Amino acid sequence: MLKLRPNCECCDRDLPAESKDAVICSFECTFCTGCATQRLGLRCPNCGGDLAPRPTRVGAALGRHPASTERVSKPSGCD
């Protein structure tokens, strides 16, 4: 099950579980679409893998399996 991290690793923007503005790599590194397209060229800076839209989790499923609250970010951003 995806952790659904709560923020963009580059700009620290909030990305709630229902956000359609989040992308992830196969290791679940999480970025907003702005950083992913404008800064990263849709490539994960950590593993080099593709960034793809992150599925959403809503309603009862989110209640049973809440999103992570652990924020992951790069101190210097992604530049």
All heavy atoms as a GROMACS GRO file, in nm:
protein
  578
    1MET      N    1   0.084  -0.117   0.000
    1MET     CA    2   0.000   0.000   0.000
    1MET      C    3   0.089   0.124   0.000
    1MET      O    4   0.187   0.130   0.073
    1MET     CB    5  -0.089  -0.002   0.124
    1MET     CG    6  -0.177   0.117   0.133
    1MET     SD    7  -0.290   0.111   0.271
    1MET     CE    8  -0.345  -0.055   0.269
    2LEU      N    9   0.054   0.222  -0.081
    2LEU     CA   10   0.130   0.346  -0.088
    2LEU      C   11   0.121   0.424   0.042
    2LEU      O   12   0.016   0.430   0.104
    2LEU     CB   13   0.078   0.434  -0.202
    2LEU     CG   14   0.095   0.382  -0.344
    2LEU    CD1   15   0.024   0.475  -0.442
    2LEU    CD2   16   0.239   0.368  -0.378
    3LYS      N   17   0.233   0.486   0.079
    3LYS     CA   18   0.236   0.568   0.201
    3LYS      C   19   0.160   0.698   0.184
    3LYS      O   20   0.111   0.754   0.280
    3LYS     CB   21   0.380   0.601   0.238
    3LYS     CG   22   0.460   0.482   0.281
    3LYS     CD   23   0.601   0.526   0.314
    3LYS     CE   24   0.690   0.407   0.341
    3LYS     NZ   25   0.830   0.447   0.360
    4LEU      N   26   0.152   0.750   0.063
    4LEU     CA   27   0.091   0.879   0.034
    4LEU      C   28   0.154   0.989   0.121
    4LEU      O   29   0.092   1.045   0.210
    4LEU     CB   30  -0.061   0.876   0.053
    4LEU     CG   31  -0.139   0.780  -0.034
    4LEU    CD1   32  -0.288   0.789  -0.003
    4LEU    CD2   33  -0.114   0.802  -0.181
    5ARG      N   34   0.278   1.018   0.091
    5ARG     CA   35   0.350   1.122   0.165
    5ARG      C   36   0.279   1.256   0.150
    5ARG      O   37   0.221   1.285   0.046
    5ARG     CB   38   0.493   1.130   0.116
    5ARG     CG   39   0.572   1.004   0.150
    5ARG     CD   40   0.712   1.013   0.098
    5ARG     NE   41   0.785   0.890   0.128
    5ARG     CZ   42   0.897   0.856   0.069
    5ARG    NH1   43   0.952   0.934  -0.023
    5ARG    NH2   44   0.958   0.744   0.102
    6PRO      N   45   0.285   1.340   0.254
    6PRO     CA   46   0.202   1.460   0.259
    6PRO      C   47   0.258   1.585   0.192
    6PRO      O   48   0.195   1.690   0.199
    6PRO     CB   49   0.187   1.484   0.409
    6PRO     CG   50   0.317   1.437   0.466
    6PRO     CD   51   0.352   1.316   0.382
    7ASN      N   52   0.375   1.576   0.127
    7ASN     CA   53   0.433   1.698   0.073
    7ASN      C   54   0.527   1.671  -0.044
    7ASN      O   55   0.572   1.559  -0.064
    7ASN     CB   56   0.511   1.772   0.183
    7ASN     CG   57   0.632   1.694   0.230
    7ASN    OD1   58   0.620   1.580   0.276
    7ASN    ND2   59   0.750   1.752   0.218
    8CYS      N   60   0.557   1.778  -0.116
    8CYS     CA   61   0.654   1.774  -0.225
    8CYS      C   62   0.794   1.779  -0.166
    8CYS      O   63   0.823   1.864  -0.083
    8CYS     CB   64   0.632   1.893  -0.319
    8CYS     SG   65   0.757   1.910  -0.449
    9GLU      N   66   0.880   1.688  -0.209
    9GLU     CA   67   1.018   1.684  -0.158
    9GLU      C   68   1.098   1.807  -0.200
    9GLU      O   69   1.197   1.839  -0.134
    9GLU     CB   70   1.089   1.558  -0.206
    9GLU     CG   71   1.040   1.432  -0.140
    9GLU     CD   72   1.124   1.310  -0.177
    9GLU    OE1   73   1.245   1.326  -0.206
    9GLU    OE2   74   1.067   1.200  -0.178
   10CYS      N   75   1.060   1.873  -0.309
   10CYS     CA   76   1.135   1.991  -0.355
   10CYS      C   77   1.092   2.119  -0.285
   10CYS      O   78   1.174   2.187  -0.225
   10CYS     CB   79   1.115   2.010  -0.505
   10CYS     SG   80   1.206   1.895  -0.607
   11CYS      N   81   0.964   2.152  -0.294
   11CYS     CA   82   0.917   2.282  -0.245
   11CYS      C   83   0.838   2.273  -0.115
   11CYS      O   84   0.794   2.376  -0.062
   11CYS     CB   85   0.833   2.351  -0.352
   11CYS     SG   86   0.674   2.271  -0.386
   12ASP      N   87   0.818   2.154  -0.063
   12ASP     CA   88   0.745   2.129   0.062
   12ASP      C   89   0.597   2.166   0.056
   12ASP      O   90   0.531   2.184   0.157
   12ASP     CB   91   0.814   2.199   0.180
   12ASP     CG   92   0.776   2.136   0.314
   12ASP    OD1   93   0.752   2.014   0.318
   12ASP    OD2   94   0.769   2.210   0.414
   13ARG      N   95   0.543   2.178  -0.064
   13ARG     CA   96   0.400   2.207  -0.081
   13ARG      C   97   0.318   2.090  -0.025
   13ARG      O   98   0.354   1.973  -0.041
   13ARG     CB   99   0.371   2.225  -0.228
   13ARG     CG  100   0.226   2.245  -0.260
   13ARG     CD  101   0.206   2.263  -0.408
   13ARG     NE  102   0.065   2.252  -0.439
   13ARG     CZ  103   0.017   2.236  -0.559
   13ARG    NH1  104   0.098   2.231  -0.663
   13ARG    NH2  105  -0.112   2.226  -0.578
   14ASP      N  106   0.208   2.121   0.042
   14ASP     CA  107   0.118   2.018   0.093
   14ASP      C  108   0.054   1.941  -0.022
   14ASP      O  109   0.007   2.002  -0.119
   14ASP     CB  110   0.008   2.080   0.180
   14ASP     CG  111   0.059   2.131   0.312
   14ASP    OD1  112   0.167   2.088   0.356
   14ASP    OD2  113  -0.010   2.215   0.372
   15LEU      N  114   0.051   1.810  -0.010
   15LEU     CA  115  -0.011   1.722  -0.109
   15LEU      C  116  -0.097   1.619  -0.035
   15LEU      O  117  -0.053   1.507  -0.009
   15LEU     CB  118   0.095   1.652  -0.194
   15LEU     CG  119   0.180   1.742  -0.283
   15LEU    CD1  120   0.298   1.665  -0.341
   15LEU    CD2  121   0.096   1.803  -0.394
   16PRO      N  122  -0.219   1.657   0.003
   16PRO     CA  123  -0.306   1.564   0.075
   16PRO      C  124  -0.338   1.439  -0.007
   16PRO      O  125  -0.318   1.436  -0.129
   16PRO     CB  126  -0.431   1.646   0.104
   16PRO     CG  127  -0.421   1.771   0.028
   16PRO     CD  128  -0.281   1.785  -0.024
   17ALA      N  129  -0.387   1.338   0.060
   17ALA     CA  130  -0.414   1.208  -0.003
   17ALA      C  131  -0.506   1.218  -0.125
   17ALA      O  132  -0.493   1.139  -0.218
   17ALA     CB  133  -0.475   1.113   0.099
   18GLU      N  134  -0.596   1.314  -0.126
   18GLU     CA  135  -0.690   1.327  -0.237
   18GLU      C  136  -0.638   1.417  -0.349
   18GLU      O  137  -0.704   1.437  -0.450
   18GLU     CB  138  -0.825   1.378  -0.187
   18GLU     CG  139  -0.825   1.521  -0.137
   18GLU     CD  140  -0.778   1.538   0.007
   18GLU    OE1  141  -0.742   1.439   0.073
   18GLU    OE2  142  -0.777   1.652   0.054
   19SER      N  143  -0.516   1.471  -0.334
   19SER     CA  144  -0.461   1.564  -0.434
   19SER      C  145  -0.433   1.494  -0.566
   19SER      O  146  -0.372   1.388  -0.571
   19SER     CB  147  -0.331   1.626  -0.381
   19SER     OG  148  -0.275   1.709  -0.480
   20LYS      N  149  -0.476   1.558  -0.672
   20LYS     CA  150  -0.447   1.509  -0.807
   20LYS      C  151  -0.322   1.578  -0.861
   20LYS      O  152  -0.287   1.561  -0.977
   20LYS     CB  153  -0.566   1.532  -0.898
   20LYS     CG  154  -0.687   1.451  -0.858
   20LYS     CD  155  -0.795   1.458  -0.963
   20LYS     CE  156  -0.918   1.381  -0.921
   20LYS     NZ  157  -0.901   1.238  -0.928
   21ASP      N  158  -0.253   1.655  -0.776
   21ASP     CA  159  -0.135   1.730  -0.817
   21ASP      C  160  -0.007   1.668  -0.762
   21ASP      O  161   0.094   1.735  -0.746
   21ASP     CB  162  -0.148   1.875  -0.769
   21ASP     CG  163  -0.049   1.968  -0.837
   21ASP    OD1  164  -0.017   1.944  -0.955
   21ASP    OD2  165  -0.003   2.063  -0.773
   22ALA      N  166  -0.010   1.538  -0.735
   22ALA     CA  167   0.108   1.468  -0.681
   22ALA      C  168   0.155   1.364  -0.780
   22ALA      O  169   0.074   1.296  -0.845
   22ALA     CB  170   0.074   1.402  -0.548
   23VAL      N  171   0.287   1.351  -0.792
   23VAL     CA  172   0.348   1.245  -0.873
   23VAL      C  173   0.447   1.169  -0.786
   23VAL      O  174   0.500   1.223  -0.689
   23VAL     CB  175   0.416   1.301  -1.000
   23VAL    CG1  176   0.316   1.365  -1.093
   23VAL    CG2  177   0.527   1.399  -0.964
   24ILE      N  178   0.470   1.043  -0.822
   24ILE     CA  179   0.562   0.958  -0.746
   24ILE      C  180   0.647   0.875  -0.840
   24ILE      O  181   0.611   0.854  -0.956
   24ILE     CB  182   0.487   0.863  -0.649
   24ILE    CG1  183   0.391   0.771  -0.724
   24ILE    CG2  184   0.414   0.941  -0.541
   24ILE    CD1  185   0.328   0.662  -0.639
   25CYS      N  186   0.758   0.824  -0.785
   25CYS     CA  187   0.840   0.726  -0.858
   25CYS      C  188   0.810   0.589  -0.797
   25CYS      O  189   0.727   0.577  -0.706
   25CYS     CB  190   0.988   0.760  -0.846
   25CYS     SG  191   1.058   0.730  -0.682
   26SER      N  192   0.878   0.487  -0.842
   26SER     CA  193   0.851   0.353  -0.792
   26SER      C  194   0.896   0.334  -0.647
   26SER      O  195   0.857   0.236  -0.583
   26SER     CB  196   0.918   0.247  -0.882
   26SER     OG  197   1.058   0.261  -0.876
   27PHE      N  198   0.976   0.426  -0.594
   27PHE     CA  199   1.017   0.420  -0.455
   27PHE      C  200   0.931   0.512  -0.367
   27PHE      O  201   0.963   0.534  -0.251
   27PHE     CB  202   1.165   0.459  -0.440
   27PHE     CG  203   1.258   0.355  -0.496
   27PHE    CD1  204   1.308   0.369  -0.625
   27PHE    CD2  205   1.293   0.244  -0.422
   27PHE    CE1  206   1.394   0.274  -0.678
   27PHE    CE2  207   1.378   0.148  -0.475
   27PHE     CZ  208   1.428   0.163  -0.603
   28GLU      N  209   0.826   0.570  -0.424
   28GLU     CA  210   0.731   0.659  -0.357
   28GLU      C  211   0.787   0.796  -0.322
   28GLU      O  212   0.732   0.867  -0.240
   28GLU     CB  213   0.670   0.594  -0.232
   28GLU     CG  214   0.586   0.473  -0.263
   28GLU     CD  215   0.513   0.420  -0.142
   28GLU    OE1  216   0.441   0.496  -0.076
   28GLU    OE2  217   0.530   0.300  -0.113
   29CYS      N  218   0.898   0.835  -0.384
   29CYS     CA  219   0.942   0.974  -0.371
   29CYS      C  220   0.828   1.058  -0.428
   29CYS      O  221   0.770   1.022  -0.531
   29CYS     CB  222   1.070   0.998  -0.449
   29CYS     SG  223   1.207   0.893  -0.395
   30THR      N  224   0.796   1.168  -0.362
   30THR     CA  225   0.674   1.242  -0.395
   30THR      C  226   0.706   1.387  -0.428
   30THR      O  227   0.779   1.453  -0.355
   30THR     CB  228   0.576   1.235  -0.277
   30THR    OG1  229   0.550   1.097  -0.246
   30THR    CG2  230   0.446   1.304  -0.308
   31PHE      N  231   0.645   1.436  -0.536
   31PHE     CA  232   0.667   1.572  -0.583
   31PHE      C  233   0.535   1.629  -0.634
   31PHE      O  234   0.447   1.555  -0.676
   31PHE     CB  235   0.770   1.575  -0.695
   31PHE     CG  236   0.900   1.510  -0.656
   31PHE    CD1  237   0.924   1.377  -0.685
   31PHE    CD2  238   0.997   1.581  -0.588
   31PHE    CE1  239   1.042   1.315  -0.647
   31PHE    CE2  240   1.116   1.520  -0.549
   31PHE     CZ  241   1.138   1.388  -0.578
   32CYS      N  242   0.524   1.763  -0.634
   32CYS     CA  243   0.408   1.825  -0.697
   32CYS      C  244   0.432   1.828  -0.847
   32CYS      O  245   0.547   1.818  -0.894
   32CYS     CB  246   0.384   1.966  -0.641
   32CYS     SG  247   0.508   2.089  -0.684
   33THR      N  248   0.327   1.840  -0.926
   33THR     CA  249   0.344   1.838  -1.071
   33THR      C  250   0.426   1.957  -1.121
   33THR      O  251   0.497   1.945  -1.219
   33THR     CB  252   0.209   1.832  -1.144
   33THR    OG1  253   0.129   1.942  -1.102
   33THR    CG2  254   0.137   1.702  -1.119
   34GLY      N  255   0.416   2.071  -1.052
   34GLY     CA  256   0.496   2.187  -1.091
   34GLY      C  257   0.644   2.159  -1.085
   34GLY      O  258   0.718   2.182  -1.182
   35CYS      N  259   0.691   2.111  -0.971
   35CYS     CA  260   0.834   2.078  -0.957
   35CYS      C  261   0.872   1.965  -1.051
   35CYS      O  262   0.979   1.967  -1.113
   35CYS     CB  263   0.866   2.040  -0.813
   35CYS     SG  264   0.867   2.180  -0.699
   36ALA      N  265   0.786   1.865  -1.063
   36ALA     CA  266   0.816   1.748  -1.147
   36ALA      C  267   0.837   1.788  -1.293
   36ALA      O  268   0.927   1.736  -1.358
   36ALA     CB  269   0.707   1.644  -1.134
   37THR      N  270   0.754   1.877  -1.344
   37THR     CA  271   0.765   1.914  -1.485
   37THR      C  272   0.865   2.027  -1.508
   37THR      O  273   0.945   2.019  -1.601
   37THR     CB  274   0.628   1.954  -1.542
   37THR    OG1  275   0.574   2.062  -1.465
   37THR    CG2  276   0.532   1.837  -1.541
   38GLN      N  277   0.864   2.128  -1.423
   38GLN     CA  278   0.947   2.246  -1.447
   38GLN      C  279   1.092   2.230  -1.400
   38GLN      O  280   1.183   2.288  -1.458
   38GLN     CB  281   0.885   2.368  -1.380
   38GLN     CG  282   0.750   2.403  -1.439
   38GLN     CD  283   0.674   2.505  -1.356
   38GLN    OE1  284   0.730   2.569  -1.269
   38GLN    NE2  285   0.546   2.518  -1.384
   39ARG      N  286   1.114   2.154  -1.295
   39ARG     CA  287   1.249   2.139  -1.241
   39ARG      C  288   1.312   2.004  -1.272
   39ARG      O  289   1.434   1.994  -1.286
   39ARG     CB  290   1.247   2.153  -1.088
   39ARG     CG  291   1.211   2.287  -1.038
   39ARG     CD  292   1.213   2.286  -0.887
   39ARG     NE  293   1.185   2.417  -0.833
   39ARG     CZ  294   1.185   2.445  -0.704
   39ARG    NH1  295   1.213   2.351  -0.616
   39ARG    NH2  296   1.159   2.566  -0.661
   40LEU      N  297   1.230   1.900  -1.276
   40LEU     CA  298   1.285   1.765  -1.278
   40LEU      C  299   1.269   1.691  -1.410
   40LEU      O  300   1.321   1.579  -1.424
   40LEU     CB  301   1.221   1.682  -1.166
   40LEU     CG  302   1.234   1.741  -1.026
   40LEU    CD1  303   1.153   1.658  -0.925
   40LEU    CD2  304   1.379   1.751  -0.984
   41GLY      N  305   1.196   1.747  -1.505
   41GLY     CA  306   1.177   1.678  -1.633
   41GLY      C  307   1.110   1.543  -1.618
   41GLY      O  308   1.137   1.451  -1.694
   42LEU      N  309   1.022   1.531  -1.517
   42LEU     CA  310   0.949   1.408  -1.487
   42LEU      C  311   1.041   1.290  -1.458
   42LEU      O  312   1.007   1.175  -1.484
   42LEU     CB  313   0.848   1.374  -1.598
   42LEU     CG  314   0.731   1.471  -1.609
   42LEU    CD1  315   0.646   1.439  -1.730
   42LEU    CD2  316   0.646   1.470  -1.482
   43ARG      N  317   1.159   1.318  -1.401
   43ARG     CA  318   1.254   1.216  -1.355
   43ARG      C  319   1.280   1.237  -1.207
   43ARG      O  320   1.302   1.348  -1.162
   43ARG     CB  321   1.388   1.228  -1.428
   43ARG     CG  322   1.384   1.182  -1.568
   43ARG     CD  323   1.412   1.034  -1.572
   43ARG     NE  324   1.403   0.987  -1.709
   43ARG     CZ  325   1.360   0.868  -1.741
   43ARG    NH1  326   1.322   0.784  -1.649
   43ARG    NH2  327   1.355   0.831  -1.866
   44CYS      N  328   1.280   1.130  -1.132
   44CYS     CA  329   1.306   1.137  -0.989
   44CYS      C  330   1.454   1.173  -0.967
   44CYS      O  331   1.542   1.104  -1.020
   44CYS     CB  332   1.275   1.005  -0.921
   44CYS     SG  333   1.311   1.006  -0.744
   45PRO      N  334   1.483   1.278  -0.890
   45PRO     CA  335   1.623   1.314  -0.866
   45PRO      C  336   1.694   1.215  -0.773
   45PRO      O  337   1.816   1.216  -0.764
   45PRO     CB  338   1.613   1.452  -0.802
   45PRO     CG  339   1.481   1.452  -0.734
   45PRO     CD  340   1.391   1.370  -0.822
   46ASN      N  341   1.619   1.131  -0.705
   46ASN     CA  342   1.677   1.034  -0.612
   46ASN      C  343   1.720   0.905  -0.681
   46ASN      O  344   1.828   0.853  -0.656
   46ASN     CB  345   1.580   1.004  -0.499
   46ASN     CG  346   1.538   1.128  -0.425
   46ASN    OD1  347   1.619   1.217  -0.400
   46ASN    ND2  348   1.411   1.138  -0.393
   47CYS      N  349   1.633   0.852  -0.767
   47CYS     CA  350   1.662   0.722  -0.828
   47CYS      C  351   1.673   0.727  -0.980
   47CYS      O  352   1.714   0.629  -1.042
   47CYS     CB  353   1.555   0.619  -0.788
   47CYS     SG  354   1.393   0.650  -0.863
   48GLY      N  355   1.632   0.838  -1.041
   48GLY     CA  356   1.638   0.851  -1.186
   48GLY      C  357   1.519   0.792  -1.258
   48GLY      O  358   1.512   0.796  -1.380
   49GLY      N  359   1.424   0.735  -1.182
   49GLY     CA  360   1.306   0.673  -1.243
   49GLY      C  361   1.202   0.774  -1.289
   49GLY      O  362   1.209   0.893  -1.259
   50ASP      N  363   1.105   0.723  -1.363
   50ASP     CA  364   0.994   0.806  -1.411
   50ASP      C  365   0.907   0.853  -1.295
   50ASP      O  366   0.887   0.779  -1.197
   50ASP     CB  367   0.905   0.726  -1.507
   50ASP     CG  368   0.976   0.691  -1.636
   50ASP    OD1  369   1.067   0.764  -1.676
   50ASP    OD2  370   0.937   0.589  -1.697
   51LEU      N  371   0.851   0.972  -1.310
   51LEU     CA  372   0.750   1.021  -1.216
   51LEU      C  373   0.614   1.009  -1.284
   51LEU      O  374   0.597   1.049  -1.399
   51LEU     CB  375   0.778   1.167  -1.178
   51LEU     CG  376   0.906   1.187  -1.097
   51LEU    CD1  377   0.936   1.336  -1.081
   51LEU    CD2  378   0.896   1.120  -0.961
   52ALA      N  379   0.519   0.950  -1.212
   52ALA     CA  380   0.385   0.925  -1.266
   52ALA      C  381   0.282   0.978  -1.168
   52ALA      O  382   0.310   0.992  -1.048
   52ALA     CB  383   0.366   0.775  -1.286
   53PRO      N  384   0.160   1.007  -1.216
   53PRO     CA  385   0.056   1.055  -1.125
   53PRO      C  386   0.035   0.959  -1.008
   53PRO      O  387   0.032   0.837  -1.027
   53PRO     CB  388  -0.068   1.061  -1.213
   53PRO     CG  389  -0.015   1.077  -1.352
   53PRO     CD  390   0.114   0.998  -1.353
   54ARG      N  391   0.024   1.016  -0.889
   54ARG     CA  392   0.000   0.934  -0.770
   54ARG      C  393  -0.150   0.906  -0.758
   54ARG      O  394  -0.230   0.998  -0.768
   54ARG     CB  395   0.048   1.008  -0.645
   54ARG     CG  396   0.028   0.929  -0.516
   54ARG     CD  397   0.070   1.009  -0.395
   54ARG     NE  398  -0.028   1.112  -0.364
   54ARG     CZ  399  -0.012   1.200  -0.266
   54ARG    NH1  400   0.095   1.201  -0.192
   54ARG    NH2  401  -0.106   1.291  -0.243
   55PRO      N  402  -0.189   0.782  -0.734
   55PRO     CA  403  -0.331   0.753  -0.713
   55PRO      C  404  -0.382   0.826  -0.588
   55PRO      O  405  -0.305   0.853  -0.496
   55PRO     CB  406  -0.335   0.601  -0.691
   55PRO     CG  407  -0.207   0.550  -0.744
   55PRO     CD  408  -0.108   0.661  -0.728
   56THR      N  409  -0.509   0.856  -0.587
   56THR     CA  410  -0.570   0.920  -0.470
   56THR      C  411  -0.631   0.814  -0.379
   56THR      O  412  -0.657   0.701  -0.422
   56THR     CB  413  -0.679   1.020  -0.512
   56THR    OG1  414  -0.779   0.951  -0.586
   56THR    CG2  415  -0.621   1.133  -0.595
   57ARG      N  416  -0.651   0.852  -0.254
   57ARG     CA  417  -0.720   0.766  -0.158
   57ARG      C  418  -0.821   0.855  -0.087
   57ARG      O  419  -0.785   0.957  -0.029
   57ARG     CB  420  -0.621   0.706  -0.058
   57ARG     CG  421  -0.682   0.598   0.030
   57ARG     CD  422  -0.580   0.536   0.123
   57ARG     NE  423  -0.464   0.485   0.051
   57ARG     CZ  424  -0.343   0.473   0.105
   57ARG    NH1  425  -0.320   0.505   0.230
   57ARG    NH2  426  -0.242   0.427   0.033
   58VAL      N  427  -0.948   0.815  -0.089
   58VAL     CA  428  -1.054   0.898  -0.032
   58VAL      C  429  -1.153   0.811   0.047
   58VAL      O  430  -1.147   0.689   0.043
   58VAL     CB  431  -1.131   0.975  -0.143
   58VAL    CG1  432  -1.039   1.071  -0.216
   58VAL    CG2  433  -1.195   0.880  -0.242
   59GLY      N  434  -1.243   0.879   0.115
   59GLY     CA  435  -1.354   0.813   0.183
   59GLY      C  436  -1.314   0.710   0.286
   59GLY      O  437  -1.220   0.728   0.362
   60ALA      N  438  -1.387   0.599   0.286
   60ALA     CA  439  -1.366   0.493   0.385
   60ALA      C  440  -1.226   0.434   0.375
   60ALA      O  441  -1.165   0.399   0.477
   60ALA     CB  442  -1.471   0.383   0.368
   61ALA      N  443  -1.173   0.423   0.254
   61ALA     CA  444  -1.038   0.367   0.237
   61ALA      C  445  -0.934   0.455   0.307
   61ALA      O  446  -0.843   0.405   0.372
   61ALA     CB  447  -1.003   0.353   0.090
   62LEU      N  448  -0.950   0.586   0.297
   62LEU     CA  449  -0.859   0.678   0.365
   62LEU      C  450  -0.876   0.669   0.516
   62LEU      O  451  -0.779   0.676   0.590
   62LEU     CB  452  -0.882   0.821   0.316
   62LEU     CG  453  -0.789   0.928   0.374
   62LEU    CD1  454  -0.644   0.896   0.344
   62LEU    CD2  455  -0.827   1.064   0.319
   63GLY      N  456  -0.998   0.648   0.560
   63GLY     CA  457  -1.023   0.632   0.704
   63GLY      C  458  -0.957   0.506   0.760
   63GLY      O  459  -0.901   0.508   0.868
   64ARG      N  460  -0.965   0.398   0.685
   64ARG     CA  461  -0.905   0.271   0.729
   64ARG      C  462  -0.753   0.270   0.713
   64ARG      O  463  -0.683   0.204   0.789
   64ARG     CB  464  -0.965   0.154   0.650
   64ARG     CG  465  -1.106   0.117   0.691
   64ARG     CD  466  -1.151  -0.014   0.625
   64ARG     NE  467  -1.133  -0.020   0.481
   64ARG     CZ  468  -1.217   0.029   0.390
   64ARG    NH1  469  -1.326   0.090   0.428
   64ARG    NH2  470  -1.192   0.017   0.261
   65HIS      N  471  -0.706   0.340   0.612
   65HIS     CA  472  -0.563   0.340   0.580
   65HIS      C  473  -0.518   0.484   0.557
   65HIS      O  474  -0.504   0.529   0.443
   65HIS     CB  475  -0.536   0.257   0.454
   65HIS     CG  476  -0.591   0.118   0.462
   65HIS    ND1  477  -0.532   0.020   0.537
   65HIS    CD2  478  -0.702   0.063   0.406
   65HIS    CE1  479  -0.603  -0.092   0.525
   65HIS    NE2  480  -0.707  -0.068   0.447
   66PRO      N  481  -0.496   0.558   0.666
   66PRO     CA  482  -0.462   0.700   0.651
   66PRO      C  483  -0.328   0.723   0.582
   66PRO      O  484  -0.239   0.637   0.585
   66PRO     CB  485  -0.458   0.752   0.795
   66PRO     CG  486  -0.457   0.633   0.882
   66PRO     CD  487  -0.502   0.515   0.804
   67ALA      N  488  -0.318   0.840   0.521
   67ALA     CA  489  -0.193   0.880   0.455
   67ALA      C  490  -0.085   0.904   0.560
   67ALA      O  491  -0.114   0.930   0.677
   67ALA     CB  492  -0.217   1.006   0.374
   68SER      N  493   0.038   0.897   0.517
   68SER     CA  494   0.152   0.924   0.605
   68SER      C  495   0.151   1.070   0.650
   68SER      O  496   0.106   1.158   0.576
   68SER     CB  497   0.282   0.895   0.531
   68SER     OG  498   0.393   0.933   0.608
   69THR      N  499   0.202   1.095   0.767
   69THR     CA  500   0.219   1.233   0.815
   69THR      C  501   0.367   1.271   0.817
   69THR      O  502   0.402   1.383   0.852
   69THR     CB  503   0.160   1.250   0.957
   69THR    OG1  504   0.225   1.157   1.045
   69THR    CG2  505   0.010   1.226   0.958
   70GLU      N  506   0.453   1.178   0.778
   70GLU     CA  507   0.598   1.203   0.777
   70GLU      C  508   0.636   1.286   0.655
   70GLU      O  509   0.622   1.242   0.541
   70GLU     CB  510   0.674   1.071   0.774
   70GLU     CG  511   0.823   1.089   0.771
   70GLU     CD  512   0.899   0.958   0.758
   70GLU    OE1  513   0.837   0.851   0.773
   70GLU    OE2  514   1.018   0.964   0.732
   71ARG      N  515   0.683   1.407   0.679
   71ARG     CA  516   0.724   1.496   0.572
   71ARG      C  517   0.868   1.463   0.532
   71ARG      O  518   0.955   1.448   0.616
   71ARG     CB  519   0.711   1.642   0.614
   71ARG     CG  520   0.565   1.678   0.642
   71ARG     CD  521   0.551   1.823   0.681
   71ARG     NE  522   0.547   1.910   0.565
   71ARG     CZ  523   0.439   1.937   0.492
   71ARG    NH1  524   0.324   1.882   0.523
   71ARG    NH2  525   0.445   2.018   0.390
   72VAL      N  526   0.891   1.453   0.401
   72VAL     CA  527   1.024   1.428   0.346
   72VAL      C  528   1.056   1.546   0.255
   72VAL      O  529   0.978   1.578   0.167
   72VAL     CB  530   1.026   1.296   0.265
   72VAL    CG1  531   1.162   1.275   0.202
   72VAL    CG2  532   0.988   1.178   0.354
   73SER      N  533   1.168   1.610   0.279
   73SER     CA  534   1.206   1.721   0.191
   73SER      C  535   1.357   1.734   0.185
   73SER      O  536   1.429   1.687   0.273
   73SER     CB  537   1.143   1.852   0.238
   73SER     OG  538   1.188   1.885   0.367
   74LYS      N  539   1.400   1.796   0.078
   74LYS     CA  540   1.541   1.820   0.057
   74LYS      C  541   1.574   1.958   0.114
   74LYS      O  542   1.510   2.055   0.076
   74LYS     CB  543   1.574   1.814  -0.091
   74LYS     CG  544   1.544   1.680  -0.152
   74LYS     CD  545   1.583   1.678  -0.298
   74LYS     CE  546   1.568   1.541  -0.356
   74LYS     NZ  547   1.642   1.438  -0.287
   75PRO      N  548   1.669   1.969   0.205
   75PRO     CA  549   1.702   2.098   0.266
   75PRO      C  550   1.731   2.209   0.165
   75PRO      O  551   1.695   2.323   0.186
   75PRO     CB  552   1.826   2.067   0.351
   75PRO     CG  553   1.824   1.921   0.372
   75PRO     CD  554   1.754   1.861   0.253
   76SER      N  555   1.791   2.174   0.052
   76SER     CA  556   1.823   2.276  -0.048
   76SER      C  557   1.727   2.274  -0.166
   76SER      O  558   1.754   2.334  -0.270
   76SER     CB  559   1.966   2.254  -0.099
   76SER     OG  560   1.978   2.127  -0.158
   77GLY      N  561   1.614   2.207  -0.153
   77GLY     CA  562   1.521   2.193  -0.264
   77GLY      C  563   1.576   2.098  -0.369
   77GLY      O  564   1.662   2.016  -0.340
   78CYS      N  565   1.532   2.110  -0.492
   78CYS     CA  566   1.575   2.020  -0.598
   78CYS      C  567   1.659   2.089  -0.704
   78CYS      O  568   1.678   2.035  -0.811
   78CYS     CB  569   1.453   1.955  -0.663
   78CYS     SG  570   1.373   1.836  -0.556
   79ASP      N  571   1.707   2.208  -0.677
   79ASP     CA  572   1.788   2.279  -0.776
   79ASP      C  573   1.931   2.235  -0.772
   79ASP      O  574   1.984   2.188  -0.678
   79ASP     CB  575   1.781   2.429  -0.753
   79ASP     CG  576   1.640   2.482  -0.782
   79ASP    OD1  577   1.570   2.423  -0.865
   79ASP    OD2  578   1.604   2.581  -0.719
   0.00000   0.00000   0.00000
